[in-house]
Amino acid sequence: MTYINGIASISPQHSFGNNPLDGIVSSLSRKFECIEPDYSPWIDPRAIRRMSKIIRTGVAAAALALKEAGIEKPDAIVTGTGLGCITDTTQFLTRLIQNKEEALNPTPFIQSTHNTVASQIALLLQCFGYNQTYSQRGFSFENALHDAMMLLEEKSAQNVLIGGIDEVTDVTVKIFDRFGFSKAVHGEGAAFFVLSDAPMNAWAEIAGMRTIYKPKESTQVTSQLKDLLEAAETRMEDIDLILLGSDDDQTRNSIINKMNVPFSPPTYSFKELCGEYSTASSFALWLGVMAIKKGFFPNRPQPEQVKKVLIYNRYFNQHHSLILLKAC
């Protein structure tokens, strides 16, 4: 069993702190940027000056997740990121050209690697255990989650800090436009979780996960969904909420309606809240846990009892993932 004992999220919504999702924020441009909190309770002000935004958000979200779980130091740290510290990478390459490869500031180069956030968290916590970062585009967070679940199953760790982090810049928007994704609203965020093989003060339980790369037809996704539900001893009728990583009806109809069930669970497009980015499924996991723990989700005026949540993320119709959450 994999239990979630602590969560935290910094996103384009008011998701960090005591009153998460206190008022929904809508995107007014192609860039859906994070609402950054006051970092002073979580990061030494002297260290903040040397941190780019993705490092600040990652470190703060990790610190809050550990506090929620009552853990000072995890046994392992596993993160997922699609583009890594793209701001520092862009800054270093720009100065490399401008200065003609001379008199370069080493800091942007040092902080430009994909594992910078995970290593920074480890240094601050003095955590010298297993530390891994996955960067496989739309499966970055899912692979990190899979690794963490295996660590717990193998008893290699009792508490694993896991996170999904990405940032958006003007450069990334231009790059995606060149690849034909000119209609997408590009987002960013940092979501962290403390996973354990014991419930303690668990927020929820991860009942299973499946990934499908470039399915040729929707029946491949439906087949994986059936397999996931059977393995978790769950029926489609038992699902209280479906979080979709797409805002079109075609996605919903292509898999959910093919399950041939008399009851269709309520669905919600979570990327309306966070935008599109490689590790957006980490925000969906945070949102799903909040729905179970707090009994609400956006656009529902009255609290509802949510016990089982299905997350179906689709990253540019190439990377498809399914995550099933259960109340403890």
Secondary structure as UniProt FT lines:
FT   STRAND          2..10
FT   TURN            20..21
FT   STRAND          31..32
FT   TURN            40..42
FT   HELIX           45..48
FT   TURN            49..50
FT   HELIX           53..69
FT   STRAND          76..80
FT   HELIX           86..98
FT   TURN            99..101
FT   HELIX           106..110
FT   TURN            111..112
FT   TURN            114..115
FT   HELIX           116..125
FT   STRAND          130..134
FT   HELIX           137..139
FT   HELIX           140..153
FT   TURN            154..155
FT   STRAND          159..166
FT   HELIX           170..178
FT   TURN            179..180
FT   TURN            182..183
FT   STRAND          186..187
FT   STRAND          189..196
FT   TURN            200..201
FT   STRAND          204..213
FT   HELIX           218..231
FT   TURN            232..233
FT   HELIX           236..238
FT   STRAND          241..244
FT   HELIX           249..255
FT   HELIX           257..259
FT   STRAND          267..269
FT   HELIX           271..274
FT   TURN            278..279
FT   HELIX           280..294
FT   TURN            298..299
FT   STRAND          308..315
FT   TURN            316..318
FT   STRAND          319..326
//
